[in-house]
Every structure is written in structure tokens, then in C-alpha cells.
């Protein structure tokens, strides 16, 4: 019997302000660690799939059944780190997420 593949969702978000790629990844992981701990990070499995520096739009990859927890952590992260994070959309494929991110006029 083949093992089940991990189903993923992609959260498209925008950061108000200018940050580098490594800063965005570090800030998101710090917030997940602070709010959910190591077990939460292993359950949600957040991964920064894409980040556009010029438009400050990123795509966060998470497990399909943990989207609500990931969205709440991103919202709380914006309050704790004093940076604005807007959640724009959630999709099921990276191709669709990149298409949406490139078509947004922010």
C-alpha cells in the first residue's frame, strides 16, 4: 500500500512594508514557533514557497487541514511584529497561486 501524499494549500499574502526574503521566512517561522511551538510547526508544516520583493507578495505553503491555524498565526504575527500582513486568498495549487499573485495590482 502506498503512503498517502501530503495535501497542501497555498496562502497568498501581502506584507505592508519592505522586507528581505530571509527576513520574511524568519519572521513567519518565529511567529509559528511562538504561537504553536515545535509540534505545531510539524503539524502545519509552513513553507515560504514564493516571495516577490518588489510587490511584497508571498505564498505560504501549509497542510490542507491546518489552513485556519496558519491564517490565524499570520494575523497574530502582524500584531506582534508590528508589520502589516494581509491574507489575500487561499488556493490548492502553486500554479494557480502564482497566477493570482502575478495578476494582483498591489
C-alpha positions in Angstrom: 0.0 0.0 0.0 1.4 3.4 -1.0 1.6 6.0 1.7 -0.8 8.9 1.4 0.6 12.1 -0.2 0.5 15.3 1.8 -2.2 17.6 0.5 -1.2 21.2 0.5 -2.9 24.6 0.4 -1.2 27.9 -0.6 -2.0 31.1 1.2 -1.3 34.3 -0.8 -0.4 37.2 1.5 0.9 40.8 1.2 3.3 42.5 3.6 2.9 46.2 4.2 6.4 47.5 4.2 9.7 46.3 2.7 11.4 43.2 4.0 14.0 40.8 2.5 13.3 37.2 1.6 15.2 35.8 4.6 13.5 38.2 7.0 10.1 37.2 5.8 10.9 33.5 6.2 12.4 34.0 9.6 9.6 36.2 10.9 6.9 33.7 9.8 8.8 30.8 11.4 9.3 32.7 14.6 5.6 33.5 14.9 4.6 29.9 14.3 7.1 28.8 16.9 5.8 31.3 19.4 2.1 30.6 18.9 2.1 26.8 18.2 5.5 25.5 19.3 7.6 22.8 17.6 4.7 20.4 17.5 2.5 23.0 15.8 5.2 23.7 13.2 5.4 20.0 12.5 1.6 19.7 12.2 1.1 22.8 10.0 4.4 22.5 8.0 4.6 26.1 6.9 7.0 26.8 3.9 7.5 30.0 2.1 7.0 28.9 -1.5 7.4 32.3 -3.2 8.1 35.9 -2.3 8.2 38.9 -4.6 10.3 41.7 -3.1 9.1 44.4 -5.4 5.4 44.0 -4.7 5.8 42.4 -1.2 3.5 39.5 -2.1 4.3 36.0 -0.8 2.9 32.5 -1.0 2.9 30.3 2.1 2.5 26.5 1.7 0.7 24.7 4.5 -1.1 21.4 5.1 -4.7 21.3 3.8 -6.4 20.7 7.2 -4.4 23.4 9.0 -5.2 26.5 6.9 -7.3 28.2 9.6 -4.4 27.8 12.1 -1.9 29.2 9.6 -4.1 32.2 8.7 -4.7 33.0 12.4 -0.9 32.8 13.0 -0.2 35.2 10.2 -2.8 37.7 11.5 -1.4 37.4 15.0 2.1 37.8 13.6 1.2 41.1 12.1 0.2 42.4 15.6 3.2 41.0 17.4 5.9 42.0 14.9 4.2 45.4 14.0 4.2 44.6 10.3 1.1 44.5 8.3 0.2 41.1 6.8 -2.9 40.9 4.6 -4.2 37.5 3.6 -5.5 37.8 0.1 -6.5 34.3 -1.0 -6.1 30.5 -0.5 -5.7 28.1 -3.4 -4.9 24.5 -3.9 -2.1 24.6 -6.4 1.1 26.6 -6.6 0.5 27.3 -10.3 -2.8 29.0 -9.5 -1.3 30.8 -6.5 1.5 32.3 -8.7 -1.1 33.3 -11.4 -3.2 35.1 -8.8 -0.1 36.7 -7.2 1.1 38.0 -10.5 -2.3 39.3 -11.5 -2.9 41.3 -8.3 -2.5 45.0 -8.8 -1.0 45.8 -5.4 
